[in-house]
Amino acid sequence: MPSEPVALARCATGRLRDAYPVNSHDVEVRLTEPLPADEVTRVLGQASRGVFEQEPHCRRVVFAVPVDDLATLAAAESAGFRYVVDVDLPGAELSLLVAEPAWVTAVDMDLDRVPGT
């Protein structure tokens, strides 16, 4: 079985460490080769699910695309990522998208109760 065309890195020690307020468990997923949009969606979906299964403390899987690459951005959104912010890195302006597990995005709608009590 061929390996997936992705590389994973901790954001806290990788190229995104100064790009946003990183968590020590955030993981960046990068494509190692150009892919058609449907493959980008499939690969990113599998990668994010795999990270959350293997890293229960991971709050974010981050995917960065050049700001003008709207096709890849749309493919990432189809994989469950959501756009967050544009950042400047040396030599690149990137749009950051994140996938987050349900325990991060869950909202307690009981406004009369202090969270954690």
TIGUBA-203572 format. One record per atom (N, C-alpha, C, O): residue number from 1; x, y, z; residue in three letters; atom name. Coordinates in steps of 0.1 Angstrom, whole numbers, plus 5000, padded with zeros to 4 digits. Atoms other than C-alpha are relative to their C-alpha. Example, Ala and Ser with C-alpha at 12.3 -4.5 7.8 and 13.67 -1.06 7.14 Angstrom:
residues 2
+-----+------+-------+------+------+------+
: seq : east : north :   up : type : atom :
+-----+------+-------+------+------+------+
:   1 : 5009 :  4988 : 5000 :  ALA :    N :
:   1 : 5123 :  4955 : 5078 :  ALA :   CA :
:   1 : 5009 :  5012 : 5000 :  ALA :    C :
:   1 : 5019 :  5012 : 5007 :  ALA :    O :
:   2 : 4991 :  4989 : 5000 :  SER :    N :
:   2 : 5137 :  4989 : 5071 :  SER :   CA :
:   2 : 4992 :  5011 : 5008 :  SER :    C :
:   2 : 4997 :  5022 : 5009 :  SER :    O :
+-----+------+-------+------+------+------+
END
This chain:
residues 117
+-----+------+-------+------+------+------+
: seq : east : north :   up : type : atom :
+-----+------+-------+------+------+------+
:   1 : 5008 :  4988 : 5000 :  MET :    N :
:   1 : 5000 :  5000 : 5000 :  MET :   CA :
:   1 : 5009 :  5012 : 5000 :  MET :    C :
:   1 : 5018 :  5014 : 5009 :  MET :    O :
:   2 : 4992 :  4989 : 5001 :  PRO :    N :
:   2 : 5015 :  5033 : 4990 :  PRO :   CA :
:   2 : 4998 :  5010 : 5012 :  PRO :    C :
:   2 : 4987 :  5010 : 5017 :  PRO :    O :
:   3 : 5002 :  4991 : 4989 :  SER :    N :
:   3 : 5021 :  5059 : 5017 :  SER :   CA :
:   3 : 4993 :  5013 : 4995 :  SER :    C :
:   3 : 4993 :  5016 : 4984 :  SER :    O :
:   4 : 5008 :  4988 : 5003 :  GLU :    N :
:   4 : 4999 :  5090 : 5018 :  GLU :   CA :
:   4 : 5010 :  5012 : 4998 :  GLU :    C :
:   4 : 5021 :  5012 : 5004 :  GLU :    O :
:   5 : 4991 :  4989 : 5004 :  PRO :    N :
:   5 : 5015 :  5122 : 5003 :  PRO :   CA :
:   5 : 4998 :  5012 : 5010 :  PRO :    C :
:   5 : 4996 :  5023 : 5006 :  PRO :    O :
:   6 : 5001 :  4990 : 4989 :  VAL :    N :
:   6 : 5015 :  5141 : 5037 :  VAL :   CA :
:   6 : 5012 :  4999 : 5009 :  VAL :    C :
:   6 : 5018 :  4988 : 5010 :  VAL :    O :
:   7 : 4990 :  4999 : 4989 :  ALA :    N :
:   7 : 5040 :  5152 : 5063 :  ALA :   CA :
:   7 : 4993 :  5006 : 5012 :  ALA :    C :
:   7 : 4986 :  5016 : 5010 :  ALA :    O :
:   8 : 5005 :  4994 : 4988 :  LEU :    N :
:   8 : 5031 :  5159 : 5099 :  LEU :   CA :
:   8 : 5011 :  5006 : 5008 :  LEU :    C :
:   8 : 5022 :  5001 : 5009 :  LEU :    O :
:   9 : 4990 :  4993 : 4992 :  ALA :    N :
:   9 : 5049 :  5183 : 5122 :  ALA :   CA :
:   9 : 4993 :  5007 : 5012 :  ALA :    C :
:   9 : 4982 :  5012 : 5010 :  ALA :    O :
:  10 : 5006 :  4992 : 4989 :  ARG :    N :
:  10 : 5042 :  5198 : 5156 :  ARG :   CA :
:  10 : 5002 :  5015 : 4997 :  ARG :    C :
:  10 : 5012 :  5020 : 4993 :  ARG :    O :
:  11 : 5000 :  4986 : 5003 :  CYS :    N :
:  11 : 5033 :  5234 : 5151 :  CYS :   CA :
:  11 : 5009 :  5008 : 5009 :  CYS :    C :
:  11 : 5015 :  5018 : 5005 :  CYS :    O :
:  12 : 4991 :  4993 : 4990 :  ALA :    N :
:  12 : 5052 :  5245 : 5182 :  ALA :   CA :
:  12 : 5015 :  5000 : 4997 :  ALA :    C :
:  12 : 5022 :  5009 : 5001 :  ALA :    O :
:  13 : 4986 :  5000 : 5004 :  THR :    N :
:  13 : 5085 :  5235 : 5167 :  THR :   CA :
:  13 : 5002 :  5001 : 4985 :  THR :    C :
:  13 : 5013 :  5001 : 4980 :  THR :    O :
:  14 : 4999 :  4999 : 5015 :  GLY :    N :
:  14 : 5077 :  5239 : 5130 :  GLY :   CA :
:  14 : 5000 :  5014 : 4995 :  GLY :    C :
:  14 : 5001 :  5024 : 5002 :  GLY :    O :
:  15 : 5000 :  4987 : 5006 :  ARG :    N :
:  15 : 5074 :  5267 : 5106 :  ARG :   CA :
:  15 : 4989 :  5010 : 5004 :  ARG :    C :
:  15 : 4989 :  5022 : 5002 :  ARG :    O :
:  16 : 5011 :  4992 : 4996 :  LEU :    N :
:  16 : 5041 :  5279 : 5121 :  LEU :   CA :
:  16 : 5001 :  5005 : 5015 :  LEU :    C :
:  16 : 4992 :  5012 : 5020 :  LEU :    O :
:  17 : 4999 :  4998 : 4985 :  ARG :    N :
:  17 : 5054 :  5283 : 5157 :  ARG :   CA :
:  17 : 4998 :  5015 : 5004 :  ARG :    C :
:  17 : 4993 :  5018 : 5015 :  ARG :    O :
:  18 : 5002 :  4985 : 4997 :  ASP :    N :
:  18 : 5054 :  5322 : 5155 :  ASP :   CA :
:  18 : 4988 :  5006 : 4992 :  ASP :    C :
:  18 : 4986 :  5018 : 4993 :  ASP :    O :
:  19 : 5011 :  4995 : 5009 :  ALA :    N :
:  19 : 5024 :  5325 : 5131 :  ALA :   CA :
:  19 : 4987 :  5002 : 5007 :  ALA :    C :
:  19 : 4979 :  5011 : 5003 :  ALA :    O :
:  20 : 5013 :  4999 : 4992 :  TYR :    N :
:  20 : 4996 :  5321 : 5157 :  TYR :   CA :
:  20 : 5003 :  4995 : 5014 :  TYR :    C :
:  20 : 5013 :  4989 : 5016 :  TYR :    O :
:  21 : 4998 :  5006 : 4986 :  PRO :    N :
:  21 : 4992 :  5312 : 5194 :  PRO :   CA :
:  21 : 4999 :  4985 : 5000 :  PRO :    C :
:  21 : 4988 :  4980 : 5003 :  PRO :    O :
:  22 : 5001 :  5014 : 5001 :  VAL :    N :
:  22 : 5001 :  5276 : 5190 :  VAL :   CA :
:  22 : 4999 :  4993 : 5013 :  VAL :    C :
:  22 : 5003 :  4998 : 5024 :  VAL :    O :
:  23 : 5001 :  5009 : 4988 :  ASN :    N :
:  23 : 4993 :  5248 : 5215 :  ASN :   CA :
:  23 : 5010 :  4990 : 4998 :  ASN :    C :
:  23 : 5014 :  4986 : 4986 :  ASN :    O :
:  24 : 4989 :  5009 : 5001 :  SER :    N :
:  24 : 5020 :  5223 : 5222 :  SER :   CA :
:  24 : 4995 :  4987 : 4993 :  SER :    C :
:  24 : 5004 :  4979 : 4988 :  SER :    O :
:  25 : 5005 :  5012 : 5007 :  HIS :    N :
:  25 : 4997 :  5195 : 5207 :  HIS :   CA :
:  25 : 4995 :  5003 : 4986 :  HIS :    C :
:  25 : 4991 :  4993 : 4980 :  HIS :    O :
:  26 : 5004 :  4997 : 5014 :  ASP :    N :
:  26 : 4988 :  5213 : 5175 :  ASP :   CA :
:  26 : 5009 :  4993 : 4990 :  ASP :    C :
:  26 : 5021 :  4992 : 4992 :  ASP :    O :
:  27 : 4992 :  5007 : 5010 :  VAL :    N :
:  27 : 4999 :  5194 : 5144 :  VAL :   CA :
:  27 : 4997 :  5006 : 4986 :  VAL :    C :
:  27 : 4985 :  5009 : 4983 :  VAL :    O :
:  28 : 5001 :  4995 : 5014 :  GLU :    N :
:  28 : 5005 :  5208 : 5109 :  GLU :   CA :
:  28 : 5000 :  4988 : 4991 :  GLU :    C :
:  28 : 5009 :  4980 : 4992 :  GLU :    O :
:  29 : 5000 :  5010 : 5010 :  VAL :    N :
:  29 : 4996 :  5186 : 5080 :  VAL :   CA :
:  29 : 5004 :  5007 : 4987 :  VAL :    C :
:  29 : 4998 :  5017 : 4984 :  VAL :    O :
:  30 : 4995 :  4994 : 5013 :  ARG :    N :
:  30 : 5015 :  5194 : 5047 :  ARG :   CA :
:  30 : 4999 :  4990 : 4989 :  ARG :    C :
:  30 : 5002 :  4978 : 4991 :  ARG :    O :
:  31 : 4999 :  5009 : 5012 :  LEU :    N :
:  31 : 5011 :  5179 : 5013 :  LEU :   CA :
:  31 : 5014 :  5000 : 4995 :  LEU :    C :
:  31 : 5021 :  5010 : 4994 :  LEU :    O :
:  32 : 4987 :  5002 : 5004 :  THR :    N :
:  32 : 5043 :  5165 : 5000 :  THR :   CA :
:  32 : 5001 :  5000 : 4984 :  THR :    C :
:  32 : 5012 :  4999 : 4979 :  THR :    O :
:  33 : 5000 :  5000 : 5015 :  GLU :    N :
:  33 : 5032 :  5165 : 4963 :  GLU :   CA :
:  33 : 4987 :  5007 : 4996 :  GLU :    C :
:  33 : 4977 :  5006 : 5003 :  GLU :    O :
:  34 : 5012 :  4994 : 5005 :  PRO :    N :
:  34 : 5006 :  5183 : 4942 :  PRO :   CA :
:  34 : 4989 :  4989 : 4998 :  PRO :    C :
:  34 : 4993 :  4978 : 4993 :  PRO :    O :
:  35 : 5011 :  5010 : 5001 :  LEU :    N :
:  35 : 4972 :  5166 : 4942 :  LEU :   CA :
:  35 : 4988 :  5007 : 4994 :  LEU :    C :
:  35 : 4986 :  5019 : 4996 :  LEU :    O :
:  36 : 5013 :  4994 : 5005 :  PRO :    N :
:  36 : 4939 :  5171 : 4924 :  PRO :   CA :
:  36 : 4991 :  5003 : 5013 :  PRO :    C :
:  36 : 4993 :  4997 : 5023 :  PRO :    O :
:  37 : 5008 :  4996 : 4989 :  ALA :    N :
:  37 : 4912 :  5187 : 4946 :  ALA :   CA :
:  37 : 4993 :  4989 : 5008 :  ALA :    C :
:  37 : 4993 :  4989 : 5020 :  ALA :    O :
:  38 : 5007 :  5011 : 4993 :  ASP :    N :
:  38 : 4893 :  5155 : 4953 :  ASP :   CA :
:  38 : 5010 :  4992 : 5009 :  ASP :    C :
:  38 : 5006 :  4986 : 5019 :  ASP :    O :
:  39 : 4990 :  5007 : 4992 :  GLU :    N :
:  39 : 4925 :  5138 : 4965 :  GLU :   CA :
:  39 : 5004 :  5008 : 5012 :  GLU :    C :
:  39 : 5007 :  5003 : 5023 :  GLU :    O :
:  40 : 4996 :  4992 : 4989 :  VAL :    N :
:  40 : 4934 :  5168 : 4987 :  VAL :   CA :
:  40 : 4989 :  4998 : 5011 :  VAL :    C :
:  40 : 4992 :  4997 : 5023 :  VAL :    O :
:  41 : 5010 :  5002 : 4990 :  THR :    N :
:  41 : 4900 :  5164 : 5004 :  THR :   CA :
:  41 : 5001 :  4987 : 5007 :  THR :    C :
:  41 : 5000 :  4986 : 5019 :  THR :    O :
:  42 : 4999 :  5013 : 4994 :  ARG :    N :
:  42 : 4904 :  5127 : 5009 :  ARG :   CA :
:  42 : 5012 :  4999 : 5009 :  ARG :    C :
:  42 : 5011 :  4994 : 5020 :  ARG :    O :
:  43 : 4988 :  5001 : 4993 :  VAL :    N :
:  43 : 4940 :  5129 : 5021 :  VAL :   CA :
:  43 : 5000 :  5008 : 5013 :  VAL :    C :
:  43 : 5004 :  5003 : 5024 :  VAL :    O :
:  44 : 5001 :  4991 : 4988 :  LEU :    N :
:  44 : 4934 :  5158 : 5045 :  LEU :   CA :
:  44 : 4990 :  4994 : 5010 :  LEU :    C :
:  44 : 4992 :  4995 : 5022 :  LEU :    O :
:  45 : 5010 :  5006 : 4991 :  GLY :    N :
:  45 : 4903 :  5141 : 5059 :  GLY :   CA :
:  45 : 5006 :  4988 : 5008 :  GLY :    C :
:  45 : 5004 :  4987 : 5020 :  GLY :    O :
:  46 : 4994 :  5011 : 4993 :  GLN :    N :
:  46 : 4922 :  5109 : 5066 :  GLN :   CA :
:  46 : 5011 :  5004 : 5010 :  GLN :    C :
:  46 : 5012 :  4999 : 5021 :  GLN :    O :
:  47 : 4989 :  4996 : 4992 :  ALA :    N :
:  47 : 4952 :  5127 : 5080 :  ALA :   CA :
:  47 : 4994 :  5006 : 5013 :  ALA :    C :
:  47 : 4999 :  5003 : 5024 :  ALA :    O :
:  48 : 5005 :  4994 : 4988 :  SER :    N :
:  48 : 4931 :  5148 : 5105 :  SER :   CA :
:  48 : 4994 :  4989 : 5009 :  SER :    C :
:  48 : 4996 :  4990 : 5021 :  SER :    O :
:  49 : 5006 :  5011 : 4992 :  ARG :    N :
:  49 : 4911 :  5117 : 5116 :  ARG :   CA :
:  49 : 5011 :  4992 : 5007 :  ARG :    C :
:  49 : 5010 :  4989 : 5019 :  ARG :    O :
:  50 : 4989 :  5008 : 4995 :  GLY :    N :
:  50 : 4944 :  5098 : 5121 :  GLY :   CA :
:  50 : 5007 :  5007 : 5011 :  GLY :    C :
:  50 : 5010 :  5001 : 5022 :  GLY :    O :
:  51 : 4994 :  4992 : 4989 :  VAL :    N :
:  51 : 4959 :  5126 : 5142 :  VAL :   CA :
:  51 : 4992 :  5000 : 5012 :  VAL :    C :
:  51 : 4997 :  4997 : 5023 :  VAL :    O :
:  52 : 5009 :  4999 : 4988 :  PHE :    N :
:  52 : 4929 :  5129 : 5165 :  PHE :   CA :
:  52 : 4999 :  4986 : 5006 :  PHE :    C :
:  52 : 4998 :  4985 : 5019 :  PHE :    O :
:  53 : 5000 :  5013 : 4994 :  GLU :    N :
:  53 : 4929 :  5091 : 5170 :  GLU :   CA :
:  53 : 5013 :  4997 : 5007 :  GLU :    C :
:  53 : 5013 :  4991 : 5018 :  GLU :    O :
:  54 : 4987 :  5003 : 4994 :  GLN :    N :
:  54 : 4966 :  5089 : 5177 :  GLN :   CA :
:  54 : 5005 :  5010 : 5011 :  GLN :    C :
:  54 : 5013 :  5007 : 5020 :  GLN :    O :
:  55 : 4996 :  4989 : 4991 :  GLU :    N :
:  55 : 4969 :  5122 : 5197 :  GLU :   CA :
:  55 : 4988 :  5006 : 5007 :  GLU :    C :
:  55 : 4982 :  5016 : 5002 :  GLU :    O :
:  56 : 5012 :  4995 : 4993 :  PRO :    N :
:  56 : 4940 :  5126 : 5221 :  PRO :   CA :
:  56 : 5000 :  5014 : 5006 :  PRO :    C :
:  56 : 4989 :  5020 : 5008 :  PRO :    O :
:  57 : 4999 :  4987 : 4995 :  HIS :    N :
:  57 : 4953 :  5159 : 5234 :  HIS :   CA :
:  57 : 5001 :  5011 : 4989 :  HIS :    C :
:  57 : 5002 :  5023 : 4992 :  HIS :    O :
:  58 : 4999 :  4991 : 5011 :  CYS :    N :
:  58 : 4955 :  5175 : 5200 :  CYS :   CA :
:  58 : 4988 :  5008 : 4998 :  CYS :    C :
:  58 : 4977 :  5003 : 4997 :  CYS :    O :
:  59 : 5011 :  4990 : 5001 :  ARG :    N :
:  59 : 4933 :  5206 : 5198 :  ARG :   CA :
:  59 : 4998 :  5004 : 4985 :  ARG :    C :
:  59 : 4986 :  5007 : 4982 :  ARG :    O :
:  60 : 5001 :  4995 : 5013 :  ARG :    N :
:  60 : 4940 :  5215 : 5162 :  ARG :   CA :
:  60 : 5009 :  4993 : 4990 :  ARG :    C :
:  60 : 5021 :  4991 : 4993 :  ARG :    O :
:  61 : 4992 :  5004 : 5012 :  VAL :    N :
:  61 : 4952 :  5200 : 5129 :  VAL :   CA :
:  61 : 5000 :  5012 : 4991 :  VAL :    C :
:  61 : 4989 :  5017 : 4987 :  VAL :    O :
:  62 : 4999 :  4987 : 5008 :  VAL :    N :
:  62 : 4964 :  5230 : 5109 :  VAL :   CA :
:  62 : 5005 :  4996 : 4986 :  VAL :    C :
:  62 : 5014 :  4988 : 4984 :  VAL :    O :
:  63 : 4996 :  5002 : 5014 :  PHE :    N :
:  63 : 4967 :  5231 : 5071 :  PHE :   CA :
:  63 : 5002 :  5014 : 4994 :  PHE :    C :
:  63 : 4993 :  5023 : 4996 :  PHE :    O :
:  64 : 4997 :  4987 : 5005 :  ALA :    N :
:  64 : 4983 :  5261 : 5054 :  ALA :   CA :
:  64 : 5001 :  5000 : 4985 :  ALA :    C :
:  64 : 5007 :  4991 : 4979 :  ALA :    O :
:  65 : 5000 :  4999 : 5014 :  VAL :    N :
:  65 : 4977 :  5271 : 5018 :  VAL :   CA :
:  65 : 5004 :  5014 : 4996 :  VAL :    C :
:  65 : 5001 :  5024 : 5003 :  VAL :    O :
:  66 : 4997 :  4986 : 5005 :  PRO :    N :
:  66 : 4990 :  5301 : 4997 :  PRO :   CA :
:  66 : 4987 :  5007 : 4999 :  PRO :    C :
:  66 : 4976 :  5001 : 4995 :  PRO :    O :
:  67 : 5013 :  4993 : 5000 :  VAL :    N :
:  67 : 4964 :  5328 : 5000 :  VAL :   CA :
:  67 : 4993 :  5001 : 4987 :  VAL :    C :
:  67 : 4980 :  5002 : 4987 :  VAL :    O :
:  68 : 5006 :  4999 : 5013 :  ASP :    N :
:  68 : 4957 :  5328 : 4963 :  ASP :   CA :
:  68 : 4996 :  4986 : 4995 :  ASP :    C :
:  68 : 4991 :  4985 : 4984 :  ASP :    O :
:  69 : 5004 :  5013 : 5004 :  ASP :    N :
:  69 : 4951 :  5290 : 4961 :  ASP :   CA :
:  69 : 4986 :  4996 : 5005 :  ASP :    C :
:  69 : 4985 :  4988 : 5014 :  ASP :    O :
:  70 : 5013 :  5002 : 4995 :  LEU :    N :
:  70 : 4914 :  5290 : 4964 :  LEU :   CA :
:  70 : 4994 :  4986 : 4997 :  LEU :    C :
:  70 : 4986 :  4981 : 5005 :  LEU :    O :
:  71 : 5005 :  5014 : 5002 :  ALA :    N :
:  71 : 4909 :  5255 : 4949 :  ALA :   CA :
:  71 : 5004 :  4991 : 5011 :  ALA :    C :
:  71 : 4997 :  4983 : 5016 :  ALA :    O :
:  72 : 4996 :  5008 : 4989 :  THR :    N :
:  72 : 4930 :  5239 : 4976 :  THR :   CA :
:  72 : 4994 :  5004 : 5013 :  THR :    C :
:  72 : 4990 :  4995 : 5021 :  THR :    O :
:  73 : 5007 :  4996 : 4988 :  LEU :    N :
:  73 : 4914 :  5260 : 5003 :  LEU :   CA :
:  73 : 4986 :  4994 : 5000 :  LEU :    C :
:  73 : 4981 :  4989 : 5010 :  LEU :    O :
:  74 : 5013 :  5006 : 5001 :  ALA :    N :
:  74 : 4880 :  5248 : 4991 :  ALA :   CA :
:  74 : 5000 :  4985 : 5002 :  ALA :    C :
:  74 : 4991 :  4979 : 5009 :  ALA :    O :
:  75 : 4998 :  5014 : 4998 :  ALA :    N :
:  75 : 4892 :  5212 : 4990 :  ALA :   CA :
:  75 : 5002 :  4997 : 5015 :  ALA :    C :
:  75 : 4997 :  4987 : 5020 :  ALA :    O :
:  76 : 4998 :  5002 : 4986 :  ALA :    N :
:  76 : 4904 :  5215 : 5026 :  ALA :   CA :
:  76 : 4987 :  5003 : 5008 :  ALA :    C :
:  76 : 4984 :  4995 : 5017 :  ALA :    O :
:  77 : 5012 :  4998 : 4993 :  GLU :    N :
:  77 : 4871 :  5230 : 5037 :  GLU :   CA :
:  77 : 4990 :  4988 : 4998 :  GLU :    C :
:  77 : 4983 :  4984 : 5007 :  GLU :    O :
:  78 : 5008 :  5013 : 5002 :  SER :    N :
:  78 : 4854 :  5199 : 5021 :  SER :   CA :
:  78 : 5004 :  4989 : 5008 :  SER :    C :
:  78 : 4997 :  4980 : 5011 :  SER :    O :
:  79 : 4995 :  5010 : 4991 :  ALA :    N :
:  79 : 4876 :  5178 : 5043 :  ALA :   CA :
:  79 : 4997 :  5003 : 5015 :  ALA :    C :
:  79 : 5001 :  4995 : 5023 :  ALA :    O :
:  80 : 5004 :  4997 : 4986 :  GLY :    N :
:  80 : 4862 :  5195 : 5074 :  GLY :   CA :
:  80 : 5009 :  5010 : 5007 :  GLY :    C :
:  80 : 5007 :  5013 : 5019 :  GLY :    O :
:  81 : 4992 :  4989 : 4995 :  PHE :    N :
:  81 : 4888 :  5222 : 5078 :  PHE :   CA :
:  81 : 4992 :  5013 : 4999 :  PHE :    C :
:  81 : 4984 :  5015 : 4990 :  PHE :    O :
:  82 : 5006 :  4987 : 5002 :  ARG :    N :
:  82 : 4877 :  5258 : 5084 :  ARG :   CA :
:  82 : 5011 :  5011 : 5000 :  ARG :    C :
:  82 : 5021 :  5010 : 5007 :  ARG :    O :
:  83 : 4991 :  4989 : 5001 :  TYR :    N :
:  83 : 4895 :  5290 : 5075 :  TYR :   CA :
:  83 : 5001 :  5008 : 5013 :  TYR :    C :
:  83 : 4990 :  5010 : 5019 :  TYR :    O :
:  84 : 4999 :  4993 : 4987 :  VAL :    N :
:  84 : 4909 :  5309 : 5105 :  VAL :   CA :
:  84 : 5007 :  5014 : 4997 :  VAL :    C :
:  84 : 5001 :  5024 : 5001 :  VAL :    O :
:  85 : 4992 :  4987 : 5001 :  VAL :    N :
:  85 : 4935 :  5336 : 5095 :  VAL :   CA :
:  85 : 5010 :  4999 : 4989 :  VAL :    C :
:  85 : 5015 :  4988 : 4985 :  VAL :    O :
:  86 : 4989 :  4999 : 5009 :  ASP :    N :
:  86 : 4960 :  5347 : 5069 :  ASP :   CA :
:  86 : 5012 :  5005 : 5008 :  ASP :    C :
:  86 : 5011 :  5013 : 5017 :  ASP :    O :
:  87 : 4988 :  4997 : 4993 :  VAL :    N :
:  87 : 4996 :  5349 : 5081 :  VAL :   CA :
:  87 : 5012 :  5002 : 4990 :  VAL :    C :
:  87 : 5011 :  4997 : 4979 :  VAL :    O :
:  88 : 4988 :  4998 : 5008 :  ASP :    N :
:  88 : 5029 :  5361 : 5068 :  ASP :   CA :
:  88 : 5012 :  4992 : 5006 :  ASP :    C :
:  88 : 5015 :  4993 : 5018 :  ASP :    O :
:  89 : 4988 :  5007 : 4996 :  LEU :    N :
:  89 : 5059 :  5337 : 5070 :  LEU :   CA :
:  89 : 5011 :  5005 : 4990 :  LEU :    C :
:  89 : 5008 :  5011 : 4980 :  LEU :    O :
:  90 : 4990 :  4996 : 5009 :  PRO :    N :
:  90 : 5093 :  5344 : 5055 :  PRO :   CA :
:  90 : 4998 :  4993 : 4986 :  PRO :    C :
:  90 : 4999 :  4981 : 4985 :  PRO :    O :
:  91 : 5001 :  5006 : 5014 :  GLY :    N :
:  91 : 5088 :  5340 : 5017 :  GLY :   CA :
:  91 : 4986 :  4996 : 4997 :  GLY :    C :
:  91 : 4984 :  4991 : 4985 :  GLY :    O :
:  92 : 5013 :  5005 : 5003 :  ALA :    N :
:  92 : 5051 :  5332 : 5019 :  ALA :   CA :
:  92 : 4989 :  5007 : 5008 :  ALA :    C :
:  92 : 4990 :  5010 : 5020 :  ALA :    O :
:  93 : 5012 :  4995 : 4993 :  GLU :    N :
:  93 : 5016 :  5346 : 5027 :  GLU :   CA :
:  93 : 4991 :  4988 : 4999 :  GLU :    C :
:  93 : 4987 :  4983 : 4988 :  GLU :    O :
:  94 : 5008 :  5012 : 4999 :  LEU :    N :
:  94 : 4994 :  5317 : 5039 :  LEU :   CA :
:  94 : 4987 :  5002 : 5006 :  LEU :    C :
:  94 : 4986 :  5010 : 5015 :  LEU :    O :
:  95 : 5013 :  5001 : 4993 :  SER :    N :
:  95 : 4958 :  5310 : 5048 :  SER :   CA :
:  95 : 5001 :  4988 : 5009 :  SER :    C :
:  95 : 5004 :  4977 : 5004 :  SER :    O :
:  96 : 5000 :  5012 : 4991 :  LEU :    N :
:  96 : 4956 :  5288 : 5079 :  LEU :   CA :
:  96 : 4986 :  4995 : 5001 :  LEU :    C :
:  96 : 4976 :  5003 : 5004 :  LEU :    O :
:  97 : 5013 :  5007 : 4998 :  LEU :    N :
:  97 : 4927 :  5263 : 5081 :  LEU :   CA :
:  97 : 5003 :  4990 : 5011 :  LEU :    C :
:  97 : 5014 :  4985 : 5013 :  LEU :    O :
:  98 : 4999 :  5009 : 4989 :  VAL :    N :
:  98 : 4920 :  5241 : 5111 :  VAL :   CA :
:  98 : 4989 :  4990 : 5000 :  VAL :    C :
:  98 : 4978 :  4993 : 4996 :  VAL :    O :
:  99 : 5010 :  5010 : 4997 :  ALA :    N :
:  99 : 4902 :  5209 : 5119 :  ALA :   CA :
:  99 : 5002 :  4998 : 5015 :  ALA :    C :
:  99 : 5013 :  4997 : 5020 :  ALA :    O :
: 100 : 4999 :  5001 : 4986 :  GLU :    N :
: 100 : 4893 :  5205 : 5155 :  GLU :   CA :
: 100 : 4990 :  4988 : 5004 :  GLU :    C :
: 100 : 4980 :  4986 : 4998 :  GLU :    O :
: 101 : 5009 :  5011 : 4995 :  PRO :    N :
: 101 : 4878 :  5175 : 5175 :  PRO :   CA :
: 101 : 4988 :  5006 : 5006 :  PRO :    C :
: 101 : 4988 :  5018 : 5010 :  PRO :    O :
: 102 : 5012 :  4995 : 4995 :  ALA :    N :
: 102 : 4843 :  5178 : 5188 :  ALA :   CA :
: 102 : 5001 :  5005 : 5014 :  ALA :    C :
: 102 : 4994 :  5014 : 5018 :  ALA :    O :
: 103 : 4998 :  4995 : 4987 :  TRP :    N :
: 103 : 4855 :  5182 : 5224 :  TRP :   CA :
: 103 : 5005 :  5015 : 5001 :  TRP :    C :
: 103 : 5003 :  5021 : 5011 :  TRP :    O :
: 104 : 4995 :  4986 : 5000 :  VAL :    N :
: 104 : 4871 :  5215 : 5214 :  VAL :   CA :
: 104 : 4989 :  5010 : 4996 :  VAL :    C :
: 104 : 4988 :  5021 : 5001 :  VAL :    O :
: 105 : 5010 :  4991 : 5006 :  THR :    N :
: 105 : 4842 :  5229 : 5195 :  THR :   CA :
: 105 : 4986 :  4999 : 5007 :  THR :    C :
: 105 : 4977 :  5007 : 5004 :  THR :    O :
: 106 : 5013 :  5001 : 4993 :  ALA :    N :
: 106 : 4814 :  5218 : 5219 :  ALA :   CA :
: 106 : 4997 :  5013 : 5008 :  ALA :    C :
: 106 : 5006 :  5019 : 5014 :  ALA :    O :
: 107 : 5005 :  4988 : 4993 :  VAL :    N :
: 107 : 4794 :  5247 : 5233 :  VAL :   CA :
: 107 : 4989 :  4997 : 5010 :  VAL :    C :
: 107 : 4980 :  4990 : 5007 :  VAL :    O :
: 108 : 5010 :  5002 : 4989 :  ASP :    N :
: 108 : 4775 :  5246 : 5266 :  ASP :   CA :
: 108 : 4991 :  5012 : 4999 :  ASP :    C :
: 108 : 4995 :  5023 : 5002 :  ASP :    O :
: 109 : 5009 :  4989 : 5001 :  MET :    N :
: 109 : 4744 :  5267 : 5260 :  MET :   CA :
: 109 : 4993 :  5004 : 5012 :  MET :    C :
: 109 : 4984 :  5013 : 5012 :  MET :    O :
: 110 : 5006 :  4996 : 4987 :  ASP :    N :
: 110 : 4734 :  5269 : 5297 :  ASP :   CA :
: 110 : 5008 :  5012 : 5004 :  ASP :    C :
: 110 : 5018 :  5011 : 5011 :  ASP :    O :
: 111 : 4993 :  4987 : 4997 :  LEU :    N :
: 111 : 4743 :  5306 : 5301 :  LEU :   CA :
: 111 : 4999 :  5003 : 5015 :  LEU :    C :
: 111 : 5005 :  5013 : 5019 :  LEU :    O :
: 112 : 5002 :  4997 : 4986 :  ASP :    N :
: 112 : 4732 :  5305 : 5337 :  ASP :   CA :
: 112 : 5010 :  4992 : 5009 :  ASP :    C :
: 112 : 5011 :  4994 : 5021 :  ASP :    O :
: 113 : 4990 :  5008 : 4993 :  ARG :    N :
: 113 : 4760 :  5281 : 5347 :  ARG :   CA :
: 113 : 5014 :  5003 : 4996 :  ARG :    C :
: 113 : 5017 :  5005 : 4984 :  ARG :    O :
: 114 : 4986 :  4997 : 5002 :  VAL :    N :
: 114 : 4797 :  5288 : 5350 :  VAL :   CA :
: 114 : 5006 :  4987 : 4995 :  VAL :    C :
: 114 : 5005 :  4977 : 5001 :  VAL :    O :
: 115 : 4993 :  5012 : 5005 :  PRO :    N :
: 115 : 4817 :  5264 : 5328 :  PRO :   CA :
: 115 : 5009 :  4994 : 5010 :  PRO :    C :
: 115 : 5016 :  5001 : 5017 :  PRO :    O :
: 116 : 4991 :  5007 : 4991 :  GLY :    N :
: 116 : 4835 :  5237 : 5347 :  GLY :   CA :
: 116 : 4994 :  4998 : 5014 :  GLY :    C :
: 116 : 5001 :  4993 : 5023 :  GLY :    O :
: 117 : 5006 :  5002 : 4986 :  THR :    N :
: 117 : 4811 :  5238 : 5377 :  THR :   CA :
: 117 : 4989 :  4989 : 4999 :  THR :    C :
: 117 : 4983 :  4987 : 5010 :  THR :    O :
+-----+------+-------+------+------+------+
END
